[in-house]
């Protein structure tokens, strides 16, 4: 993503904060085993979803298509995708986008979804 990064340590996971050149901040939540189990973002522009979702991008795309017969452009309205094994929630408006994506089955014990910000 051609970005700068900072690491914050928590008891059961690390957060890698990535500042993208356009100003968007992406936080990757990483288990001690090195598995990314959640990401969150906020900034003027939505992040490159294919990059931050990786292998889950295809599942996200299919769920996005299934929500409506009319194509939706990411970032133009709130989104709440709750698929088996993947949750993606976004909100915002022009120049103020935010969201999170997480794998519910991989959240560390004791961690709540509200901690993904």
Biopython code that builds the backbone (N, CA, C, O; Angstrom):
import numpy as np
from Bio.PDB.StructureBuilder import StructureBuilder

atoms = [
    (1, "UNK", "N", (0.817, -1.201, 0.000)),
    (1, "UNK", "CA", (0.000, 0.000, 0.000)),
    (1, "UNK", "C", (0.858, 1.262, 0.000)),
    (1, "UNK", "O", (0.321, 2.369, -0.028)),
    (2, "UNK", "N", (2.187, 1.111, 0.031)),
    (2, "UNK", "CA", (3.079, 2.270, 0.036)),
    (2, "UNK", "C", (2.737, 3.195, 1.202)),
    (2, "UNK", "O", (2.438, 4.372, 1.004)),
    (3, "UNK", "N", (2.785, 2.650, 2.419)),
    (3, "UNK", "CA", (2.309, 3.366, 3.603)),
    (3, "UNK", "C", (3.320, 3.266, 4.733)),
    (3, "UNK", "O", (4.264, 2.478, 4.666)),
    (4, "UNK", "N", (3.117, 4.072, 5.777)),
    (4, "UNK", "CA", (3.934, 3.967, 6.979)),
    (4, "UNK", "C", (3.153, 3.199, 8.034)),
    (4, "UNK", "O", (1.922, 3.213, 8.030)),
    (5, "UNK", "N", (3.867, 2.522, 8.946)),
    (5, "UNK", "CA", (3.190, 1.667, 9.925)),
    (5, "UNK", "C", (3.708, 1.917, 11.339)),
    (5, "UNK", "O", (4.825, 2.389, 11.550)),
    (6, "UNK", "N", (2.846, 1.581, 12.293)),
    (6, "UNK", "CA", (3.160, 1.673, 13.719)),
    (6, "UNK", "C", (2.521, 0.464, 14.392)),
    (6, "UNK", "O", (1.423, 0.061, 14.008)),
    (7, "UNK", "N", (3.182, -0.122, 15.385)),
    (7, "UNK", "CA", (2.652, -1.303, 16.071)),
    (7, "UNK", "C", (2.267, -0.941, 17.501)),
    (7, "UNK", "O", (3.035, -0.307, 18.225)),
    (8, "UNK", "N", (1.048, -1.360, 17.899)),
    (8, "UNK", "CA", (0.571, -1.190, 19.269)),
    (8, "UNK", "C", (0.309, -2.578, 19.838)),
    (8, "UNK", "O", (-0.385, -3.378, 19.211)),
    (9, "UNK", "N", (0.842, -2.869, 20.993)),
    (9, "UNK", "CA", (0.705, -4.187, 21.610)),
    (9, "UNK", "C", (-0.459, -4.199, 22.601)),
    (9, "UNK", "O", (-0.629, -3.267, 23.388)),
    (10, "UNK", "N", (-1.246, -5.253, 22.553)),
    (10, "UNK", "CA", (-2.314, -5.520, 23.505)),
    (10, "UNK", "C", (-2.032, -6.879, 24.137)),
    (10, "UNK", "O", (-1.097, -7.564, 23.722)),
    (11, "UNK", "N", (-2.812, -7.279, 25.121)),
    (11, "UNK", "CA", (-2.573, -8.569, 25.783)),
    (11, "UNK", "C", (-2.688, -9.749, 24.833)),
    (11, "UNK", "O", (-1.794, -10.594, 24.797)),
    (12, "UNK", "N", (-3.769, -9.827, 24.062)),
    (12, "UNK", "CA", (-4.036, -11.003, 23.238)),
    (12, "UNK", "C", (-3.814, -10.770, 21.748)),
    (12, "UNK", "O", (-4.052, -11.672, 20.945)),
    (13, "UNK", "N", (-3.362, -9.578, 21.363)),
    (13, "UNK", "CA", (-3.169, -9.280, 19.943)),
    (13, "UNK", "C", (-2.342, -8.007, 19.789)),
    (13, "UNK", "O", (-2.131, -7.261, 20.745)),
    (14, "UNK", "N", (-1.884, -7.781, 18.570)),
    (14, "UNK", "CA", (-1.197, -6.541, 18.206)),
    (14, "UNK", "C", (-2.052, -5.796, 17.206)),
    (14, "UNK", "O", (-2.839, -6.396, 16.474)),
    (15, "UNK", "N", (-1.894, -4.485, 17.180)),
    (15, "UNK", "CA", (-2.558, -3.667, 16.164)),
    (15, "UNK", "C", (-1.465, -2.996, 15.339)),
    (15, "UNK", "O", (-0.623, -2.276, 15.876)),
    (16, "UNK", "N", (-1.485, -3.235, 14.041)),
    (16, "UNK", "CA", (-0.573, -2.562, 13.128)),
    (16, "UNK", "C", (-1.349, -1.427, 12.476)),
    (16, "UNK", "O", (-2.252, -1.658, 11.672)),
    (17, "UNK", "N", (-0.988, -0.202, 12.830)),
    (17, "UNK", "CA", (-1.654, 0.973, 12.265)),
    (17, "UNK", "C", (-0.889, 1.408, 11.022)),
    (17, "UNK", "O", (0.303, 1.710, 11.084)),
    (18, "UNK", "N", (-1.586, 1.434, 9.900)),
    (18, "UNK", "CA", (-0.967, 1.751, 8.614)),
    (18, "UNK", "C", (-1.546, 3.061, 8.103)),
    (18, "UNK", "O", (-2.754, 3.172, 7.895)),
    (19, "UNK", "N", (-0.694, 4.042, 7.904)),
    (19, "UNK", "CA", (-1.106, 5.347, 7.375)),
    (19, "UNK", "C", (-0.831, 5.341, 5.877)),
    (19, "UNK", "O", (0.323, 5.289, 5.451)),
    (20, "UNK", "N", (-1.897, 5.393, 5.080)),
    (20, "UNK", "CA", (-1.756, 5.389, 3.629)),
    (20, "UNK", "C", (-1.431, 6.797, 3.134)),
    (20, "UNK", "O", (-1.757, 7.775, 3.807)),
    (21, "UNK", "N", (-0.796, 6.914, 1.972)),
    (21, "UNK", "CA", (-0.427, 8.233, 1.457)),
    (21, "UNK", "C", (-1.594, 9.214, 1.353)),
    (21, "UNK", "O", (-1.385, 10.412, 1.542)),
    (22, "UNK", "N", (-2.798, 8.761, 1.063)),
    (22, "UNK", "CA", (-3.957, 9.644, 0.932)),
    (22, "UNK", "C", (-4.557, 10.061, 2.265)),
    (22, "UNK", "O", (-5.514, 10.834, 2.288)),
    (23, "UNK", "N", (-4.013, 9.564, 3.387)),
    (23, "UNK", "CA", (-4.490, 9.950, 4.699)),
    (23, "UNK", "C", (-5.355, 8.922, 5.391)),
    (23, "UNK", "O", (-5.602, 9.049, 6.590)),
    (24, "UNK", "N", (-5.823, 7.915, 4.691)),
    (24, "UNK", "CA", (-6.636, 6.880, 5.315)),
    (24, "UNK", "C", (-5.765, 6.041, 6.242)),
    (24, "UNK", "O", (-4.639, 5.686, 5.894)),
    (25, "UNK", "N", (-6.294, 5.726, 7.425)),
    (25, "UNK", "CA", (-5.596, 4.898, 8.405)),
    (25, "UNK", "C", (-6.277, 3.533, 8.440)),
    (25, "UNK", "O", (-7.494, 3.445, 8.600)),
    (26, "UNK", "N", (-5.487, 2.468, 8.288)),
    (26, "UNK", "CA", (-5.979, 1.102, 8.357)),
    (26, "UNK", "C", (-5.306, 0.436, 9.549)),
    (26, "UNK", "O", (-4.080, 0.454, 9.666)),
    (27, "UNK", "N", (-6.107, -0.152, 10.434)),
    (27, "UNK", "CA", (-5.586, -0.905, 11.573)),
    (27, "UNK", "C", (-5.793, -2.387, 11.314)),
    (27, "UNK", "O", (-6.913, -2.827, 11.054)),
    (28, "UNK", "N", (-4.707, -3.164, 11.386)),
    (28, "UNK", "CA", (-4.779, -4.607, 11.263)),
    (28, "UNK", "C", (-4.643, -5.202, 12.662)),
    (28, "UNK", "O", (-3.702, -4.874, 13.386)),
    (29, "UNK", "N", (-5.562, -6.060, 13.041)),
    (29, "UNK", "CA", (-5.551, -6.731, 14.334)),
    (29, "UNK", "C", (-4.964, -8.124, 14.106)),
    (29, "UNK", "O", (-5.501, -8.919, 13.335)),
    (30, "UNK", "N", (-3.855, -8.404, 14.789)),
    (30, "UNK", "CA", (-3.081, -9.607, 14.493)),
    (30, "UNK", "C", (-2.905, -10.450, 15.758)),
    (30, "UNK", "O", (-2.520, -9.947, 16.813)),
    (31, "UNK", "N", (-3.195, -11.737, 15.623)),
    (31, "UNK", "CA", (-3.054, -12.673, 16.744)),
    (31, "UNK", "C", (-1.569, -12.947, 16.999)),
    (31, "UNK", "O", (-0.726, -12.636, 16.158)),
    (32, "UNK", "N", (-1.247, -13.535, 18.171)),
    (32, "UNK", "CA", (0.143, -13.904, 18.437)),
    (32, "UNK", "C", (0.713, -14.882, 17.406)),
    (32, "UNK", "O", (1.927, -14.943, 17.213)),
    (33, "UNK", "N", (-0.162, -15.648, 16.744)),
    (33, "UNK", "CA", (0.285, -16.587, 15.709)),
    (33, "UNK", "C", (0.539, -15.895, 14.372)),
    (33, "UNK", "O", (0.995, -16.529, 13.419)),
    (34, "UNK", "N", (0.243, -14.583, 14.299)),
    (34, "UNK", "CA", (0.490, -13.837, 13.064)),
    (34, "UNK", "C", (-0.694, -13.779, 12.113)),
    (34, "UNK", "O", (-0.544, -13.353, 10.968)),
    (35, "UNK", "N", (-1.875, -14.203, 12.569)),
    (35, "UNK", "CA", (-3.081, -14.198, 11.735)),
    (35, "UNK", "C", (-3.824, -12.879, 11.884)),
    (35, "UNK", "O", (-4.114, -12.445, 12.998)),
    (36, "UNK", "N", (-4.130, -12.244, 10.757)),
    (36, "UNK", "CA", (-4.953, -11.030, 10.786)),
    (36, "UNK", "C", (-6.400, -11.486, 10.933)),
    (36, "UNK", "O", (-6.930, -12.183, 10.068)),
    (37, "UNK", "N", (-7.042, -11.085, 12.045)),
    (37, "UNK", "CA", (-8.427, -11.499, 12.293)),
    (37, "UNK", "C", (-9.409, -10.346, 12.153)),
    (37, "UNK", "O", (-10.621, -10.560, 12.170)),
    (38, "UNK", "N", (-8.901, -9.123, 12.013)),
    (38, "UNK", "CA", (-9.784, -7.964, 11.836)),
    (38, "UNK", "C", (-8.996, -6.807, 11.242)),
    (38, "UNK", "O", (-7.777, -6.717, 11.391)),
    (39, "UNK", "N", (-9.721, -5.928, 10.565)),
    (39, "UNK", "CA", (-9.162, -4.666, 10.083)),
    (39, "UNK", "C", (-10.212, -3.587, 10.307)),
    (39, "UNK", "O", (-11.414, -3.853, 10.270)),
    (40, "UNK", "N", (-9.744, -2.373, 10.539)),
    (40, "UNK", "CA", (-10.654, -1.232, 10.604)),
    (40, "UNK", "C", (-9.990, -0.095, 9.850)),
    (40, "UNK", "O", (-8.781, -0.118, 9.620)),
    (41, "UNK", "N", (-10.780, 0.902, 9.463)),
    (41, "UNK", "CA", (-10.223, 2.014, 8.702)),
    (41, "UNK", "C", (-11.047, 3.268, 8.914)),
    (41, "UNK", "O", (-12.230, 3.217, 9.248)),
    (42, "UNK", "N", (-10.382, 4.401, 8.707)),
    (42, "UNK", "CA", (-11.065, 5.691, 8.716)),
    (42, "UNK", "C", (-10.201, 6.679, 7.931)),
    (42, "UNK", "O", (-8.971, 6.622, 7.959)),
    (43, "UNK", "N", (-10.875, 7.569, 7.242)),
    (43, "UNK", "CA", (-10.151, 8.574, 6.472)),
    (43, "UNK", "C", (-10.995, 9.170, 5.373)),
    (43, "UNK", "O", (-12.186, 8.884, 5.251)),
    (44, "UNK", "N", (-10.353, 10.007, 4.572)),
    (44, "UNK", "CA", (-11.050, 10.695, 3.488)),
    (44, "UNK", "C", (-11.491, 9.756, 2.379)),
    (44, "UNK", "O", (-12.489, 10.010, 1.705)),
    (45, "UNK", "N", (-10.756, 8.682, 2.188)),
    (45, "UNK", "CA", (-11.030, 7.762, 1.083)),
    (45, "UNK", "C", (-11.137, 6.343, 1.616)),
    (45, "UNK", "O", (-10.450, 5.989, 2.575)),
    (46, "UNK", "N", (-11.993, 5.521, 1.004)),
    (46, "UNK", "CA", (-12.041, 4.117, 1.409)),
    (46, "UNK", "C", (-10.726, 3.433, 1.025)),
    (46, "UNK", "O", (-10.098, 3.819, 0.039)),
    (47, "UNK", "N", (-10.308, 2.427, 1.785)),
    (47, "UNK", "CA", (-9.075, 1.715, 1.459)),
    (47, "UNK", "C", (-9.290, 0.781, 0.270)),
    (47, "UNK", "O", (-10.430, 0.533, -0.123)),
    (48, "UNK", "N", (-8.207, 0.264, -0.303)),
    (48, "UNK", "CA", (-8.345, -0.726, -1.379)),
    (48, "UNK", "C", (-8.850, -2.043, -0.783)),
    (48, "UNK", "O", (-8.075, -2.819, -0.225)),
    (49, "UNK", "N", (-10.142, -2.280, -0.906)),
    (49, "UNK", "CA", (-10.777, -3.418, -0.241)),
    (49, "UNK", "C", (-10.147, -4.748, -0.632)),
    (49, "UNK", "O", (-10.022, -5.635, 0.212)),
    (50, "UNK", "N", (-9.750, -4.906, -1.879)),
    (50, "UNK", "CA", (-9.151, -6.175, -2.285)),
    (50, "UNK", "C", (-7.849, -6.415, -1.517)),
    (50, "UNK", "O", (-7.542, -7.550, -1.152)),
    (51, "UNK", "N", (-7.097, -5.365, -1.278)),
    (51, "UNK", "CA", (-5.851, -5.503, -0.540)),
    (51, "UNK", "C", (-6.087, -5.813, 0.933)),
    (51, "UNK", "O", (-5.415, -6.678, 1.495)),
    (52, "UNK", "N", (-7.028, -5.123, 1.564)),
    (52, "UNK", "CA", (-7.185, -5.338, 3.004)),
    (52, "UNK", "C", (-7.978, -6.599, 3.340)),
    (52, "UNK", "O", (-7.835, -7.140, 4.437)),
    (53, "UNK", "N", (-8.809, -7.073, 2.416)),
    (53, "UNK", "CA", (-9.566, -8.299, 2.679)),
    (53, "UNK", "C", (-8.857, -9.554, 2.179)),
    (53, "UNK", "O", (-9.189, -10.663, 2.597)),
    (54, "UNK", "N", (-7.901, -9.386, 1.305)),
    (54, "UNK", "CA", (-7.122, -10.535, 0.825)),
    (54, "UNK", "C", (-8.001, -11.640, 0.277)),
    (54, "UNK", "O", (-8.822, -11.407, -0.611)),
    (55, "UNK", "N", (-7.831, -12.849, 0.806)),
    (55, "UNK", "CA", (-8.577, -14.006, 0.299)),
    (55, "UNK", "C", (-10.069, -13.927, 0.579)),
    (55, "UNK", "O", (-10.839, -14.693, 0.000)),
    (56, "UNK", "N", (-10.497, -13.023, 1.447)),
    (56, "UNK", "CA", (-11.922, -12.862, 1.755)),
    (56, "UNK", "C", (-12.612, -11.882, 0.804)),
    (56, "UNK", "O", (-13.822, -11.677, 0.900)),
    (57, "UNK", "N", (-11.857, -11.281, -0.103)),
    (57, "UNK", "CA", (-12.445, -10.303, -1.013)),
    (57, "UNK", "C", (-13.519, -10.918, -1.905)),
    (57, "UNK", "O", (-14.537, -10.279, -2.171)),
    (58, "UNK", "N", (-13.314, -12.115, -2.356)),
    (58, "UNK", "CA", (-14.306, -12.767, -3.222)),
    (58, "UNK", "C", (-15.616, -12.998, -2.462)),
    (58, "UNK", "O", (-16.695, -12.789, -3.018)),
    (59, "UNK", "N", (-15.535, -13.422, -1.215)),
    (59, "UNK", "CA", (-16.735, -13.617, -0.399)),
    (59, "UNK", "C", (-17.437, -12.280, -0.178)),
    (59, "UNK", "O", (-18.663, -12.204, -0.257)),
    (60, "UNK", "N", (-16.675, -11.236, 0.096)),
    (60, "UNK", "CA", (-17.212, -9.883, 0.259)),
    (60, "UNK", "C", (-17.912, -9.423, -1.023)),
    (60, "UNK", "O", (-19.031, -8.914, -0.971)),
    (61, "UNK", "N", (-17.266, -9.600, -2.154)),
    (61, "UNK", "CA", (-17.843, -9.176, -3.432)),
    (61, "UNK", "C", (-19.153, -9.891, -3.729)),
    (61, "UNK", "O", (-20.118, -9.273, -4.178)),
    (62, "UNK", "N", (-19.180, -11.191, -3.476)),
    (62, "UNK", "CA", (-20.400, -11.967, -3.720)),
    (62, "UNK", "C", (-21.526, -11.495, -2.798)),
    (62, "UNK", "O", (-22.671, -11.377, -3.234)),
    (63, "UNK", "N", (-21.215, -11.226, -1.541)),
    (63, "UNK", "CA", (-22.234, -10.750, -0.591)),
    (63, "UNK", "C", (-22.732, -9.369, -0.994)),
    (63, "UNK", "O", (-23.920, -9.074, -0.861)),
    (64, "UNK", "N", (-21.844, -8.531, -1.477)),
    (64, "UNK", "CA", (-22.220, -7.193, -1.925)),
    (64, "UNK", "C", (-23.171, -7.283, -3.116)),
    (64, "UNK", "O", (-24.166, -6.560, -3.174)),
    (65, "UNK", "N", (-22.875, -8.153, -4.047)),
    (65, "UNK", "CA", (-23.734, -8.357, -5.213)),
    (65, "UNK", "C", (-25.097, -8.910, -4.820)),
    (65, "UNK", "O", (-26.114, -8.543, -5.408)),
    (66, "UNK", "N", (-25.118, -9.795, -3.824)),
    (66, "UNK", "CA", (-26.368, -10.440, -3.406)),
    (66, "UNK", "C", (-27.304, -9.490, -2.674)),
    (66, "UNK", "O", (-28.503, -9.755, -2.593)),
    (67, "UNK", "N", (-26.783, -8.387, -2.138)),
    (67, "UNK", "CA", (-27.622, -7.466, -1.379)),
    (67, "UNK", "C", (-28.635, -6.739, -2.250)),
    (67, "UNK", "O", (-29.668, -6.288, -1.754)),
    (68, "UNK", "N", (-28.356, -6.623, -3.517)),
    (68, "UNK", "CA", (-29.266, -5.890, -4.379)),
    (68, "UNK", "C", (-29.027, -6.274, -5.822)),
    (68, "UNK", "O", (-27.915, -6.644, -6.201)),
    (69, "UNK", "N", (-30.067, -6.185, -6.622)),
    (69, "UNK", "CA", (-29.899, -6.452, -8.049)),
    (69, "UNK", "C", (-29.227, -5.276, -8.745)),
    (69, "UNK", "O", (-28.684, -5.431, -9.838)),
    (70, "UNK", "N", (-29.261, -4.100, -8.118)),
    (70, "UNK", "CA", (-28.584, -2.937, -8.681)),
    (70, "UNK", "C", (-27.177, -2.850, -8.106)),
    (70, "UNK", "O", (-26.995, -3.004, -6.898)),
    (71, "UNK", "N", (-26.186, -2.607, -8.944)),
    (71, "UNK", "CA", (-24.826, -2.519, -8.415)),
    (71, "UNK", "C", (-24.680, -1.354, -7.445)),
    (71, "UNK", "O", (-25.221, -0.270, -7.664)),
    (72, "UNK", "N", (-23.934, -1.603, -6.361)),
    (72, "UNK", "CA", (-23.677, -0.557, -5.369)),
    (72, "UNK", "C", (-22.199, -0.214, -5.420)),
    (72, "UNK", "O", (-21.344, -1.091, -5.535)),
    (73, "UNK", "N", (-21.926, 1.032, -5.334)),
    (73, "UNK", "CA", (-20.545, 1.469, -5.263)),
    (73, "UNK", "C", (-20.153, 1.517, -3.799)),
    (73, "UNK", "O", (-20.851, 2.125, -2.988)),
    (74, "UNK", "N", (-19.039, 0.879, -3.453)),
    (74, "UNK", "CA", (-18.565, 0.906, -2.083)),
    (74, "UNK", "C", (-18.351, 2.350, -1.650)),
    (74, "UNK", "O", (-17.837, 3.167, -2.415)),
    (75, "UNK", "N", (-18.745, 2.655, -0.429)),
    (75, "UNK", "CA", (-18.489, 3.968, 0.140)),
    (75, "UNK", "C", (-19.605, 4.967, -0.054)),
    (75, "UNK", "O", (-19.535, 6.068, 0.491)),
    (76, "UNK", "N", (-20.645, 4.622, -0.819)),
    (76, "UNK", "CA", (-21.723, 5.576, -1.082)),
    (76, "UNK", "C", (-22.905, 5.417, -0.132)),
    (76, "UNK", "O", (-23.818, 6.243, -0.148)),
    (77, "UNK", "N", (-22.906, 4.390, 0.682)),
    (77, "UNK", "CA", (-23.985, 4.176, 1.655)),
    (77, "UNK", "C", (-23.502, 3.191, 2.713)),
    (77, "UNK", "O", (-22.558, 2.437, 2.480)),
    (78, "UNK", "N", (-24.152, 3.200, 3.880)),
    (78, "UNK", "CA", (-23.740, 2.240, 4.911)),
    (78, "UNK", "C", (-23.881, 0.811, 4.409)),
    (78, "UNK", "O", (-24.744, 0.503, 3.587)),
    (79, "UNK", "N", (-23.035, -0.031, 4.908)),
    (79, "UNK", "CA", (-23.015, -1.418, 4.471)),
    (79, "UNK", "C", (-22.859, -2.305, 5.701)),
    (79, "UNK", "O", (-22.051, -2.014, 6.584)),
    (80, "UNK", "N", (-23.630, -3.383, 5.758)),
    (80, "UNK", "CA", (-23.525, -4.341, 6.857)),
    (80, "UNK", "C", (-23.650, -5.742, 6.284)),
    (80, "UNK", "O", (-24.754, -6.255, 6.103)),
    (81, "UNK", "N", (-22.522, -6.349, 6.003)),
    (81, "UNK", "CA", (-22.490, -7.706, 5.464)),
    (81, "UNK", "C", (-22.155, -8.647, 6.611)),
    (81, "UNK", "O", (-21.133, -8.484, 7.277)),
    (82, "UNK", "N", (-23.010, -9.625, 6.839)),
    (82, "UNK", "CA", (-22.765, -10.618, 7.885)),
    (82, "UNK", "C", (-22.889, -11.992, 7.257)),
    (82, "UNK", "O", (-23.973, -12.570, 7.181)),
    (83, "UNK", "N", (-21.762, -12.493, 6.814)),
    (83, "UNK", "CA", (-21.673, -13.795, 6.168)),
    (83, "UNK", "C", (-21.108, -14.807, 7.161)),
    (83, "UNK", "O", (-20.581, -14.437, 8.210)),
    (84, "UNK", "N", (-21.224, -16.070, 6.821)),
    (84, "UNK", "CA", (-20.602, -17.110, 7.641)),
    (84, "UNK", "C", (-19.097, -16.884, 7.626)),
    (84, "UNK", "O", (-18.457, -17.018, 6.583)),
    (85, "UNK", "N", (-18.536, -16.545, 8.770)),
    (85, "UNK", "CA", (-17.097, -16.377, 8.882)),
    (85, "UNK", "C", (-16.549, -15.012, 8.512)),
    (85, "UNK", "O", (-15.340, -14.804, 8.615)),
    (86, "UNK", "N", (-17.392, -14.059, 8.079)),
    (86, "UNK", "CA", (-16.911, -12.737, 7.689)),
    (86, "UNK", "C", (-17.979, -11.683, 7.947)),
    (86, "UNK", "O", (-19.134, -11.849, 7.553)),
    (87, "UNK", "N", (-17.587, -10.595, 8.610)),
    (87, "UNK", "CA", (-18.467, -9.451, 8.823)),
    (87, "UNK", "C", (-17.756, -8.215, 8.297)),
    (87, "UNK", "O", (-16.594, -7.975, 8.624)),
    (88, "UNK", "N", (-18.460, -7.422, 7.474)),
    (88, "UNK", "CA", (-17.921, -6.157, 6.960)),
    (88, "UNK", "C", (-18.974, -5.085, 7.212)),
    (88, "UNK", "O", (-20.121, -5.218, 6.788)),
    (89, "UNK", "N", (-18.574, -4.017, 7.909)),
    (89, "UNK", "CA", (-19.483, -2.914, 8.227)),
    (89, "UNK", "C", (-18.796, -1.607, 7.854)),
    (89, "UNK", "O", (-17.661, -1.350, 8.256)),
    (90, "UNK", "N", (-19.504, -0.782, 7.074)),
    (90, "UNK", "CA", (-18.932, 0.499, 6.667)),
    (90, "UNK", "C", (-19.948, 1.612, 6.870)),
    (90, "UNK", "O", (-21.153, 1.371, 6.942)),
    (91, "UNK", "N", (-19.441, 2.824, 6.961)),
    (91, "UNK", "CA", (-20.303, 3.998, 7.022)),
    (91, "UNK", "C", (-19.499, 5.185, 6.540)),
    (91, "UNK", "O", (-18.298, 5.088, 6.291)),
    (92, "UNK", "N", (-20.182, 6.301, 6.415)),
    (92, "UNK", "CA", (-19.476, 7.510, 6.037)),
    (92, "UNK", "C", (-20.173, 8.272, 4.936)),
    (92, "UNK", "O", (-21.277, 7.941, 4.502)),
    (93, "UNK", "N", (-19.490, 9.293, 4.509)),
    (93, "UNK", "CA", (-19.946, 10.144, 3.425)),
    (93, "UNK", "C", (-18.709, 10.718, 2.753)),
    (93, "UNK", "O", (-17.589, 10.359, 3.118)),
    (94, "UNK", "N", (-18.887, 11.592, 1.790)),
    (94, "UNK", "CA", (-17.765, 12.108, 1.037)),
    (94, "UNK", "C", (-16.652, 12.613, 1.966)),
    (94, "UNK", "O", (-16.883, 13.459, 2.831)),
    (95, "UNK", "N", (-15.480, 12.092, 1.775)),
    (95, "UNK", "CA", (-14.261, 12.463, 2.509)),
    (95, "UNK", "C", (-14.273, 12.100, 3.989)),
    (95, "UNK", "O", (-13.486, 12.643, 4.765)),
    (96, "UNK", "N", (-15.153, 11.194, 4.384)),
    (96, "UNK", "CA", (-15.177, 10.701, 5.765)),
    (96, "UNK", "C", (-15.694, 9.266, 5.770)),
    (96, "UNK", "O", (-16.869, 9.020, 6.044)),
    (97, "UNK", "N", (-14.807, 8.323, 5.464)),
    (97, "UNK", "CA", (-15.181, 6.912, 5.381)),
    (97, "UNK", "C", (-14.617, 6.157, 6.581)),
    (97, "UNK", "O", (-13.516, 6.447, 7.049)),
    (98, "UNK", "N", (-15.380, 5.193, 7.067)),
    (98, "UNK", "CA", (-14.885, 4.338, 8.140)),
    (98, "UNK", "C", (-15.533, 2.973, 8.010)),
    (98, "UNK", "O", (-16.557, 2.810, 7.347)),
    (99, "UNK", "N", (-14.922, 2.009, 8.649)),
    (99, "UNK", "CA", (-15.490, 0.677, 8.617)),
    (99, "UNK", "C", (-14.608, -0.320, 9.322)),
    (99, "UNK", "O", (-13.531, 0.003, 9.822)),
    (100, "UNK", "N", (-15.102, -1.547, 9.348)),
    (100, "UNK", "CA", (-14.340, -2.637, 9.927)),
    (100, "UNK", "C", (-14.759, -3.938, 9.264)),
    (100, "UNK", "O", (-15.880, -4.078, 8.774)),
    (101, "UNK", "N", (-13.844, -4.871, 9.262)),
    (101, "UNK", "CA", (-14.105, -6.216, 8.775)),
    (101, "UNK", "C", (-13.435, -7.162, 9.762)),
    (101, "UNK", "O", (-12.315, -6.916, 10.210)),
    (102, "UNK", "N", (-14.123, -8.236, 10.092)),
    (102, "UNK", "CA", (-13.523, -9.169, 11.044)),
    (102, "UNK", "C", (-14.039, -10.579, 10.812)),
    (102, "UNK", "O", (-15.074, -10.806, 10.187)),
    (103, "UNK", "N", (-13.263, -11.512, 11.348)),
    (103, "UNK", "CA", (-13.591, -12.926, 11.272)),
    (103, "UNK", "C", (-14.064, -13.345, 12.668)),
    (103, "UNK", "O", (-13.234, -13.572, 13.549)),
    (104, "UNK", "N", (-15.366, -13.450, 12.885)),
    (104, "UNK", "CA", (-15.907, -13.694, 14.229)),
    (104, "UNK", "C", (-15.301, -14.907, 14.931)),
    (104, "UNK", "O", (-15.087, -14.881, 16.143)),
    (105, "UNK", "N", (-15.028, -15.962, 14.178)),
    (105, "UNK", "CA", (-14.509, -17.192, 14.776)),
    (105, "UNK", "C", (-13.067, -17.055, 15.260)),
    (105, "UNK", "O", (-12.597, -17.888, 16.034)),
    (106, "UNK", "N", (-12.361, -16.019, 14.816)),
    (106, "UNK", "CA", (-10.952, -15.867, 15.178)),
    (106, "UNK", "C", (-10.693, -14.774, 16.218)),
    (106, "UNK", "O", (-9.543, -14.540, 16.593)),
    (107, "UNK", "N", (-11.754, -14.101, 16.689)),
    (107, "UNK", "CA", (-11.550, -13.077, 17.715)),
    (107, "UNK", "C", (-10.967, -13.725, 18.971)),
    (107, "UNK", "O", (-11.441, -14.778, 19.397)),
    (108, "UNK", "N", (-9.942, -13.104, 19.570)),
    (108, "UNK", "CA", (-9.355, -13.668, 20.791)),
    (108, "UNK", "C", (-10.388, -13.733, 21.922)),
    (108, "UNK", "O", (-11.314, -12.924, 21.982)),
    (109, "UNK", "N", (-10.212, -14.695, 22.801)),
    (109, "UNK", "CA", (-11.091, -14.852, 23.956)),
    (109, "UNK", "C", (-11.103, -13.560, 24.760)),
    (109, "UNK", "O", (-10.054, -12.999, 25.079)),
    (110, "UNK", "N", (-12.299, -13.100, 25.081)),
    (110, "UNK", "CA", (-12.458, -11.888, 25.874)),
    (110, "UNK", "C", (-12.517, -10.607, 25.066)),
    (110, "UNK", "O", (-12.838, -9.551, 25.613)),
    (111, "UNK", "N", (-12.214, -10.674, 23.782)),
    (111, "UNK", "CA", (-12.276, -9.479, 22.943)),
    (111, "UNK", "C", (-13.691, -9.282, 22.434)),
    (111, "UNK", "O", (-14.347, -10.241, 22.029)),
    (112, "UNK", "N", (-14.169, -8.031, 22.451)),
    (112, "UNK", "CA", (-15.489, -7.727, 21.912)),
    (112, "UNK", "C", (-15.340, -7.037, 20.565)),
    (112, "UNK", "O", (-14.299, -6.456, 20.260)),
    (113, "UNK", "N", (-16.378, -7.110, 19.780)),
    (113, "UNK", "CA", (-16.372, -6.469, 18.453)),
    (113, "UNK", "C", (-16.187, -4.967, 18.590)),
    (113, "UNK", "O", (-15.590, -4.346, 17.711)),
    (114, "UNK", "N", (-16.682, -4.365, 19.667)),
    (114, "UNK", "CA", (-16.550, -2.916, 19.866)),
    (114, "UNK", "C", (-15.103, -2.473, 20.027)),
    (114, "UNK", "O", (-14.813, -1.282, 19.908)),
    (115, "UNK", "N", (-14.204, -3.384, 20.291)),
    (115, "UNK", "CA", (-12.781, -3.042, 20.393)),
    (115, "UNK", "C", (-12.134, -2.874, 19.026)),
    (115, "UNK", "O", (-11.010, -2.383, 18.929)),
    (116, "UNK", "N", (-12.821, -3.269, 17.987)),
    (116, "UNK", "CA", (-12.309, -3.097, 16.624)),
    (116, "UNK", "C", (-12.784, -1.756, 16.129)),
    (116, "UNK", "O", (-13.924, -1.621, 15.684)),
    (117, "UNK", "N", (-11.917, -0.757, 16.203)),
    (117, "UNK", "CA", (-12.300, 0.612, 15.851)),
    (117, "UNK", "C", (-11.348, 1.200, 14.850)),
    (117, "UNK", "O", (-11.516, 2.348, 14.438)),
]
sb = StructureBuilder()
sb.init_structure("model")
sb.init_model(0)
sb.init_chain("A")
sb.init_seg("    ")
for serial, (resi, resn, name, xyz) in enumerate(atoms, 1):
    if name == "N":
        sb.init_residue(resn, " ", resi, " ")
    sb.init_atom(name, np.array(xyz, "f"), 0.0, 1.0, " ", f" {name:<3s}", serial, name[0])
structure = sb.get_structure()
